[in-house]
Amino acid sequence: MAAQNHRKRLRNLLMPEQVVIAPGIYDGVSAWLAQKAGFDVVFLSGSAVAFSQLASPDIGLVTLTELASTLERIRDRVDLSIIVDADSGFGNVFHVQRTIRTLERAGASGIQIEDQLNTKKVKDVQNRPLIAVREMVGKIKAAQDAKLDADTVISARTDSFFSLGLRESLDRADSYLEAGADMLFVEGLRSKEDLEALSVRFKGRVPLLYNMLAQGHTPLLGPDDLAKMGMSIILQPATAIESAANATFNAFLDLKSTIDRSSPPVGTTRMSMAELLEAPAYLRAGAGYENNEEK
């Protein structure tokens, strides 16, 4: 049922002084409900696929095939514009080109590529190690050359703020814009001043993406303020899946206490996806394998 203009629609929404909220989705029903609620753009993240399909933390386990398969099932049901998180593009420039074509065929309207290292040691999974600027520039150029549809939006994400600071993050983003990125995402900015510096550098030059994480470090500003700073897309990546996971867990706890009369009544609990999936234990187990290798 998906119309063929979802990519052009996304491009038309990336207008100056206009901001669009894009909730995170993770399967067909979440996408359908987002469309039914009136959203025009949604975001399919690698973390959402890892959580929902693999019950694993976001540690790079999702393959291109799994991501594309999830997207294909979603696209079969909705006409929304879908921005897809392709992580590092699943490898080098050849992998990036295959990733772009595969995700376009599966129904992506926009595709995001980041400058993190593709394969990380277990101890570095949460530290966001980076590739060189020139390598990321090559990936962006390769992505643009591989597009099957000129309207597909290529978004470039940099995670350099966490290790290199604001200036290097903005310089990297500038290089990615020169390489041909259609949208920029500087992850991890921690203050209004950081966002204002981003705005001074890029407002009016390129659409900007803003990641709104309730438990993150990024300041929670309102849509009007963000629009004035040049932000075009506000992501709410975890709201739906975290709410759904907690609601499901509480429903199961209630059901179990009803069946097992010896169990005490349970109250409502609210946990992050990392807590629900026991991510720290998952990572500790993986670190044990690496430690053995080093002996």
Buried (B, 14 or more C-beta within 10 A) or exposed (E): EBEEEBBBBBBEBBEEEEBBBBBBBBBBEBBBBBBEEEBBBBBBBBBBBBBBBBEBBBBBEBEBEBBBBBBBBBBEBBBBBBBBBBBBBBBBBEBBBBBBBBBBEBBBBBBBBBBBBBEBEBEEBEBBBBBEBEBBBBBBBBBBEBBEEEBBBBBBBBBBBBEBEBEBBBBBBBBBBEBBBBBBBBBBBBEEEBBEBBBEBBBEEBBBBBBBBEEBEBBEBEBEEBBEBBBBBBBBBBBBBBEBBBEEBBEEBBEEBEEEEEEEEBEEEEEBBBEBBEBEEBBEEBBEEEEEEEE
